[in-house]
Structure formats: structure tokens, C-alpha cells
């Protein structure tokens, strides 16, 4: 039997700062750029009751951990459930099983921030965020750790939501955060644009992007989700989290392909290749860049291992026993 740490969402909530998540995820993408294995998500859909089951995984050899996510959404309960199994990358033994719900916006936000750090202008101080939910909070808090933000404009369709979000983030961040009444007002003049929505149609007009702007998009992880229009994709140096995702579930890029606006050569590099220094990120202050963050096991394993180490140090969680196959596969 092997003792494995079980961590609830309450155990890990608030255990690590946004900056710590960003550092862990940046190092994980460097490892990916140097050859660490990772695969895009696999999504299985069910018609009745309607729902889906998603999995993805990665191995981070230098971190010493591997694992990923398995999560369901919809079905009878109409909710989502996130499980994160974490294994030792040397022995293969299970290290932890983590309820990944509270971690989700932080590790996803960290991935977005790593993309922003790799591709946005160094002097970027203005940011537009489209969306006002938990993922938008995670993205904004993480982005504020990699750029010295002065002004943030927030748009989401519901006035009360965007104003509440802006008020909360204005109190949380050093930057001035204000709600605006349209996507155009948010994007105009922004050095960085972050989209954190569940939209099926583009959420802003790519013609309104300033030269030199960077876009981090995290809400387009199925062919039918398309936060960015073809103009944005065509204008941009396009960097996905995983190259294989771009033609599998990156809705905006796939739509641009179908329209013939770009071809597969428009994929500049994976984020890991930029972080590892294999290819240049931003090459001048005029180019538009896009980081397409659809979600991978890279940030999941990095974030989970960070929480596992912190939980162990603080004596959090309970242990459960796993039997190795050599003991349990008796053939009887």
C-alpha cells in the first residue's frame, strides 16, 4: 500500500499566491519547450443527460511530478467536478489526489500570465479584460504579477457584474480598475487584452486592436467557442499552449483556417518553445501577438505540485491508501 495525500478544495484554497502559481507554471512551460511530454485535452460528450467528460495530462520531469485533470460538467447535477491525480515522475507512485475546483482559476490565470509575459511589450501598462467571472479574476490577478499595470478596463454584458468585478479588483490591485459599457471601449488603447468568456462568437473587433497589443484568450477550447475573430488571428503572431490543440479544439484558429484567412504555417510556436528560448517571442513593438490558452496538463501539474508541497509543509489534508498492481492484480 502507498499513502497518498487527499486535498480538498478548502485545503488548497488560498494556499499559494498568484505570483507563486505564475513562477511554477512558467517553469513547467520551459520544461515543455525542452521536451516534456504533454497532450491536448480529450473530450467525450454525452447527449442524454447532456454533459461532457474531459481529461488531459503532462509529465514534468524536473518538477518530479506528472498527472493532469479529469473533470465532468453538466449531466444530471448540472455542475462541474474537477479531480487532479498527481504522481511521482520517478517512481510512478501516486502522490496526491486534489479537488481541483479552487485551483482552477489560479493555474489557468498563471498560464495566461506566462503567455502575457512572453509576448506582451515590456512597457505594457493598460489591460482590457472581457469577462467578469472567476476565470477573469484569475487572469487579471496573475497578469498583474508580470506587468506593472496602471489602468484596467473591464467589460462583460451584465452591467452589475462588470461593475462589481471592477470594484473588487480596484480594491485588490494597485492599478485603477473601471467598468466600461462596450468591448470597443475596453479594447481601445489597451496594451494587453484578456478574454475570459464562454462566448461562441467573437467578443471584440480585431480591427480595434492597437498595433503592438497582446491578446491572451482562454475561453476557446472547443471548435464552437470563438472569442477572437479572424481579423485578430490574421493580424497576430499566433502562439498556442500546445501546437496540436490549434487544429483540434482552438475554435478561433480553426474558424480562420476554414475561412482560408490563415493556414497551419500561421502557428508561430508553442508557448513552451518561447519560454525555453528556442524561438523569439515578440520581435518588435508594433506586432500583434496572441496566446491561445485552451488548458493543458502543463499548468495543472505545475499548480497541483505547488499546492501538494505547500500542503505537506503545513500538515494539511488526509491520507488514503492505494494498492500497487503487484499486490492487487492477483488474477483470482
C-alpha positions as CSV (number, residue, x, y, z in Angstrom):
1,X,0.0,0.0,0.0
2,X,1.1,3.6,-0.7
3,X,-0.1,6.5,1.3
4,X,-1.4,9.2,-0.9
5,X,-2.4,12.7,0.2
6,X,-6.0,13.8,-0.4
7,X,-6.5,17.5,-0.5
8,X,-10.0,19.1,-0.6
9,X,-10.7,22.4,-2.3
10,X,-10.8,24.0,1.1
11,X,-7.4,22.6,2.0
12,X,-5.8,24.3,-1.0
13,X,-7.8,27.5,-1.3
14,X,-5.5,30.5,-0.7
15,X,-2.5,28.2,-0.1
16,X,-0.4,29.8,-2.9
17,X,-0.3,33.3,-4.3
18,X,-0.9,34.2,-7.9
19,X,2.8,35.0,-8.3
20,X,3.8,31.6,-7.0
21,X,1.4,29.9,-9.5
22,X,3.0,32.0,-12.3
23,X,6.5,31.0,-11.3
24,X,5.6,27.3,-11.2
25,X,3.7,27.4,-14.5
26,X,6.5,29.4,-16.2
27,X,9.0,26.7,-15.3
28,X,6.6,24.0,-16.4
29,X,6.3,25.6,-19.9
30,X,10.1,25.8,-20.0
31,X,10.2,22.1,-19.4
32,X,7.6,21.6,-22.2
33,X,9.8,23.6,-24.5
34,X,12.7,21.4,-23.7
35,X,10.7,18.2,-24.5
36,X,8.5,17.4,-21.5
37,X,5.5,15.3,-22.7
38,X,2.0,16.8,-22.8
39,X,-1.1,16.1,-24.8
40,X,-4.2,18.2,-25.6
41,X,-7.5,17.5,-23.9
42,X,-9.7,14.6,-24.8
43,X,-13.4,15.5,-24.5
44,X,-16.1,12.9,-24.5
45,X,-19.7,14.3,-24.9
46,X,-22.9,12.7,-23.8
47,X,-26.3,13.5,-25.3
48,X,-28.7,12.5,-22.6
49,X,-28.3,13.7,-20.0
50,X,-26.2,16.4,-21.7
51,X,-22.7,16.7,-20.4
52,X,-19.0,16.0,-21.1
53,X,-16.0,14.3,-19.6
54,X,-12.6,15.9,-20.2
55,X,-9.1,14.6,-19.5
56,X,-5.6,15.9,-20.2
57,X,-2.1,15.1,-18.8
58,X,1.5,16.1,-18.7
59,X,4.9,14.9,-17.3
60,X,7.2,17.5,-15.8
61,X,10.5,15.6,-15.2
62,X,12.4,18.4,-13.5
63,X,9.5,19.1,-11.2
64,X,9.3,15.4,-10.4
65,X,5.6,15.2,-11.0
66,X,3.1,14.1,-13.6
67,X,-0.7,13.9,-13.8
68,X,-3.4,16.1,-15.1
69,X,-7.1,16.8,-14.9
70,X,-10.3,14.7,-15.2
71,X,-13.4,16.7,-15.0
72,X,-17.1,16.4,-15.8
73,X,-19.6,19.1,-16.4
74,X,-23.3,19.1,-17.0
75,X,-25.0,15.7,-16.7
76,X,-27.8,15.3,-14.1
77,X,-26.4,17.6,-11.5
78,X,-25.7,20.4,-14.0
79,X,-22.4,21.2,-12.3
80,X,-18.7,20.6,-12.8
81,X,-16.3,18.4,-10.8
82,X,-12.5,18.6,-11.0
83,X,-10.2,15.8,-10.0
84,X,-6.4,16.2,-10.2
85,X,-4.3,13.0,-9.7
86,X,-0.7,13.7,-9.1
87,X,2.1,11.1,-9.5
88,X,5.8,11.0,-8.7
89,X,7.6,11.3,-12.1
90,X,10.5,9.0,-10.9
91,X,8.8,6.2,-9.0
92,X,5.3,6.5,-10.7
93,X,3.7,6.3,-7.2
94,X,0.6,8.4,-6.5
95,X,1.5,11.5,-4.6
96,X,-1.9,13.2,-4.2
97,X,-5.5,13.4,-5.3
98,X,-6.6,17.0,-5.3
99,X,-10.1,18.6,-5.6
100,X,-9.1,21.0,-8.3
101,X,-12.0,23.4,-8.2
102,X,-10.5,26.2,-6.2
103,X,-7.1,25.8,-8.0
104,X,-8.6,26.2,-11.5
105,X,-8.7,30.0,-12.0
106,X,-5.3,30.4,-10.4
107,X,-3.4,27.8,-12.6
108,X,-5.3,28.9,-15.7
109,X,-4.6,32.5,-14.9
110,X,-1.0,31.7,-14.4
111,X,-0.8,30.1,-17.9
112,X,-2.3,33.3,-19.3
113,X,0.2,35.4,-17.4
114,X,3.1,33.4,-18.7
115,X,1.9,34.0,-22.2
116,X,1.5,37.7,-21.5
117,X,5.0,37.8,-20.0
118,X,6.5,36.1,-23.0
119,X,4.7,38.1,-25.7
120,X,3.4,41.5,-24.4
121,X,5.5,44.6,-24.6
122,X,7.7,45.1,-21.6
123,X,6.2,48.6,-21.1
124,X,2.6,47.4,-21.2
125,X,0.6,49.2,-18.5
126,X,-3.0,49.2,-19.8
127,X,-5.1,46.0,-19.8
128,X,-8.6,45.2,-21.0
129,X,-10.4,42.2,-19.6
130,X,-13.5,40.8,-21.2
131,X,-15.4,38.7,-18.8
132,X,-16.2,39.1,-15.1
133,X,-16.3,35.6,-13.6
134,X,-13.9,33.5,-11.6
135,X,-11.6,32.9,-14.6
136,X,-11.4,36.6,-15.4
137,X,-10.4,37.2,-11.8
138,X,-7.7,34.6,-12.0
139,X,-6.4,36.0,-15.3
140,X,-6.3,39.6,-14.1
141,X,-4.6,38.8,-10.7
142,X,-1.9,36.7,-12.5
143,X,-1.4,39.3,-15.2
144,X,-0.7,41.9,-12.6
145,X,2.3,39.9,-11.4
146,X,4.1,40.1,-14.7
147,X,3.4,43.7,-15.8
148,X,3.2,46.9,-13.8
149,X,-0.4,47.7,-14.6
150,X,-1.7,51.2,-14.2
151,X,-5.2,51.0,-15.8
152,X,-7.6,48.1,-16.3
153,X,-10.9,48.3,-18.3
154,X,-13.5,45.6,-17.7
155,X,-16.4,44.7,-19.9
156,X,-19.0,41.9,-19.6
157,X,-22.6,42.1,-20.9
158,X,-24.2,42.4,-17.5
159,X,-23.7,45.9,-16.0
160,X,-24.0,44.8,-12.4
161,X,-21.4,42.0,-12.9
162,X,-18.8,44.2,-14.6
163,X,-19.2,47.0,-12.0
164,X,-19.0,44.5,-9.1
165,X,-15.9,42.9,-10.7
166,X,-14.2,46.3,-11.3
167,X,-14.9,47.4,-7.7
168,X,-13.4,44.2,-6.3
169,X,-10.3,44.3,-8.4
170,X,-9.8,48.0,-7.9
171,X,-9.5,47.3,-4.2
172,X,-7.3,44.2,-4.8
173,X,-4.8,45.6,-7.3
174,X,-2.6,48.6,-7.3
175,X,-4.0,49.5,-10.8
176,X,-7.1,51.7,-11.4
177,X,-9.8,49.3,-12.5
178,X,-13.0,50.6,-14.1
179,X,-16.0,49.1,-15.9
180,X,-16.9,50.2,-19.4
181,X,-20.0,49.8,-21.5
182,X,-18.7,48.1,-24.5
183,X,-15.9,45.8,-25.8
184,X,-14.7,48.6,-28.1
185,X,-14.3,50.9,-25.1
186,X,-12.3,48.2,-23.3
187,X,-10.0,47.3,-26.2
188,X,-9.3,50.8,-27.5
189,X,-5.8,51.8,-26.4
190,X,-5.1,48.6,-24.4
191,X,-1.6,47.2,-24.4
192,X,-2.9,43.8,-23.3
193,X,-6.4,42.3,-23.9
194,X,-7.5,39.2,-21.9
195,X,-10.7,37.3,-22.9
196,X,-12.2,35.0,-20.3
197,X,-15.6,34.1,-21.5
198,X,-17.7,31.2,-22.7
199,X,-18.7,33.0,-25.9
200,X,-19.4,31.2,-29.1
201,X,-18.9,34.4,-31.2
202,X,-16.0,36.9,-31.2
203,X,-16.1,39.3,-28.3
204,X,-14.4,42.2,-29.9
205,X,-13.5,43.6,-33.3
206,X,-9.9,42.8,-34.2
207,X,-9.6,46.0,-36.2
208,X,-9.8,47.9,-32.9
209,X,-6.6,46.3,-31.5
210,X,-3.8,48.7,-31.3
211,X,-0.5,47.9,-33.1
212,X,1.7,46.3,-30.6
213,X,-1.1,44.9,-28.5
214,X,-1.0,41.4,-27.0
215,X,-4.1,39.2,-26.5
216,X,-4.4,36.3,-24.1
217,X,-7.5,34.2,-24.9
218,X,-8.6,31.4,-22.6
219,X,-12.2,30.7,-23.4
220,X,-11.9,28.9,-26.8
221,X,-11.2,25.3,-26.1
222,X,-13.8,23.7,-28.4
223,X,-14.4,24.2,-32.1
224,X,-17.6,26.0,-31.3
225,X,-16.1,28.6,-28.9
226,X,-14.6,31.5,-30.8
227,X,-13.7,34.5,-28.6
228,X,-11.4,36.0,-31.3
229,X,-12.4,37.0,-34.8
230,X,-10.5,36.1,-38.0
231,X,-9.1,39.6,-38.2
232,X,-7.3,39.2,-34.8
233,X,-5.9,35.7,-35.8
234,X,-4.8,37.1,-39.2
235,X,-3.1,40.1,-37.7
236,X,-1.3,38.2,-34.9
237,X,1.8,36.2,-34.3
238,X,-0.2,33.2,-33.1
239,X,1.1,31.1,-30.2
240,X,-1.0,28.3,-28.7
241,X,-0.2,26.4,-25.4
242,X,0.1,23.2,-27.5
243,X,0.6,23.2,-31.2
244,X,-1.6,20.1,-31.6
245,X,-4.5,22.0,-30.0
246,X,-4.7,24.6,-32.7
247,X,-6.3,22.3,-35.2
248,X,-8.2,20.2,-32.7
249,X,-10.2,22.4,-30.4
250,X,-8.9,26.0,-30.8
251,X,-12.2,27.5,-32.1
252,X,-10.9,30.8,-33.3
253,X,-7.9,29.5,-35.2
254,X,-9.9,26.6,-36.7
255,X,-12.5,29.1,-38.0
256,X,-9.8,31.3,-39.5
257,X,-8.4,28.1,-41.2
258,X,-11.9,27.2,-42.6
259,X,-12.3,30.8,-44.0
260,X,-8.9,30.5,-45.7
261,X,-7.5,33.5,-43.9
262,X,-4.5,31.6,-42.5
263,X,-3.0,28.1,-42.9
264,X,-1.2,25.9,-40.4
265,X,2.0,27.7,-41.0
266,X,0.5,30.7,-39.2
267,X,1.2,28.8,-35.9
268,X,4.3,30.6,-34.9
269,X,5.4,28.4,-32.0
270,X,4.2,26.7,-28.8
271,X,4.4,28.8,-25.7
272,X,7.0,26.4,-24.2
273,X,9.3,27.0,-27.2
274,X,9.2,30.7,-26.5
275,X,9.6,30.4,-22.7
276,X,12.5,28.0,-23.2
277,X,14.2,30.5,-25.6
278,X,14.1,28.2,-28.6
279,X,12.3,30.9,-30.6
280,X,12.0,34.7,-30.2
281,X,8.7,35.9,-28.7
282,X,7.8,39.5,-29.5
283,X,10.3,40.9,-32.1
284,X,9.2,44.5,-32.2
285,X,6.8,46.9,-30.5
286,X,4.4,47.0,-33.5
287,X,3.4,43.4,-33.9
288,X,0.2,42.0,-32.5
289,X,0.6,38.8,-30.6
290,X,-1.9,36.2,-29.4
291,X,-1.6,33.5,-26.8
292,X,-4.3,30.9,-27.2
293,X,-4.7,29.2,-23.8
294,X,-7.1,26.4,-24.0
295,X,-6.0,24.5,-20.9
296,X,-3.4,21.7,-20.6
297,X,-1.9,19.3,-18.1
298,X,1.2,21.5,-18.0
299,X,-0.2,24.3,-15.8
300,X,-2.4,21.7,-14.0
301,X,0.5,19.5,-12.9
302,X,2.7,22.6,-12.0
303,X,-0.1,24.1,-9.9
304,X,-1.0,20.8,-8.3
305,X,2.5,20.1,-7.3
306,X,3.0,23.6,-5.8
307,X,-0.1,23.0,-3.7
308,X,1.0,19.5,-2.7
309,X,4.3,20.8,-1.5
310,X,2.7,23.6,0.5
311,X,0.1,21.3,2.0
312,X,2.7,18.9,3.2
313,X,4.7,21.7,4.8
314,X,1.6,22.9,6.6
315,X,0.3,19.4,7.6
316,X,-2.9,19.8,5.5
317,X,-5.0,17.0,4.0
318,X,-5.7,13.4,4.9
319,X,-4.1,10.2,3.6
320,X,-5.7,7.5,1.5
321,X,-4.2,4.1,0.6
322,X,-3.5,2.9,-3.0
323,X,-2.5,-0.6,-3.7
324,X,0.2,-1.2,-6.4
325,X,-0.7,-3.5,-9.2
326,X,1.8,-6.1,-8.0
327,X,-0.3,-6.6,-4.9
328,X,-3.8,-6.3,-6.3
329,X,-3.7,-7.9,-9.7
330,X,-3.9,-11.4,-8.3
331,X,-5.7,-13.0,-11.2
332,X,-8.2,-14.5,-8.9
